[in-house]
Amino acid sequence: MPPGFQRALCASWLPKPSVSRAFSPFLPFLYPQQRSASILSGLSDNPGAYHKKIRRGRGPSSGKGKTSGRGHKGQKQHGKVPRGFNGGQTPDEVVHGVRGFENVFAVDMQPLNLERIQAWIEQGRLDPSKPITVKELNRSRCLHGVKDGVKLLAKGSEQITSPLNIVVSRASASAIAAIEAAGGSVTTRYYTPFSIKRITRGETDPIHSVQSRIPLEAQGGPTAYPKRLPDPTSRKDIEYYRDPAHRGYLSYQLDKGQGPSLFFKAPGTGKFAAKRVKKKAASSANNRIW
């Protein structure tokens, strides 16, 4: 007789104790475990937890016998073939050349539509009374996987009902008009991939930096973060965030009548225009009668 079946048979003939089941957690020895003798034959792992290894070349009934799934003859059956190998003839890269290029200056902006922001506000996942930055968007899972920044788009602009203060990397003209028509404000500021990672970890202020003059208060104040937010250094980024049409955070650096470009100057503000005005004033002074 198997030992397991013998124990189960003995347990079935034992007299049941008269102690109430309410005391079973405190007296587990009074209630021996009773199982069927055939329980070992039904033990199995969870479905999908174990994958049987494919044994190749072990007969046709396995489905991977004889050629072991490689087919009949040829280079692919006898060994490995390098990528792009054309059987020994001149490679396509040499015949036709490599076309195109990789733009090292391209940025990967995460698109964000206004309808998604409004849906997150209605669900209570975003607070419209506080500034909405990359930190709040990542924490509420409105966006995830942000690399170079966030661009605000105007899809669903008719759904915006409450004034919002949004700080993003870039914004379209229609999105800016929709936010400002509802009484809110849009500010575009410069971010780097490393600064975005620090912002999501809570190590950097998501709004303020050394050159910023943004009239919004970040949570915790600027002294609550150990690392500062960087400012742009390339001409292309500086000119973008100096442009008032983009609502750039560096637009305060422009004087009246001055354009955002660092190279081209506004008409009437160059050195030749100043000389022309000076020469005209001098000639008018010489033509006076008295």
Secondary structure, DSSP 8 states (H G I E B T S, - for coil): --HHHHHHHHHHHS----S-GGGTTT-GGGS-----TTGGGG----TTS-------SS-GGGSS-TTTTS-SSSHHHHS---TT--TTS--HHHHT-------TT---EEEEEHHHHHHHHHTTSS-TTS-B-HHHHHHTTSS---SSEEEEE-TTGGG--S--EEEESEE-HHHHHHHHHTT-EEEE----HHHHHHHHTT-B-SS--SS-------TT-GGG-SB------SHHHHHHHT-GGGTBTTGGG--TT--S-SSS--TT-SHHHHHHHHHHHHHHHHT---
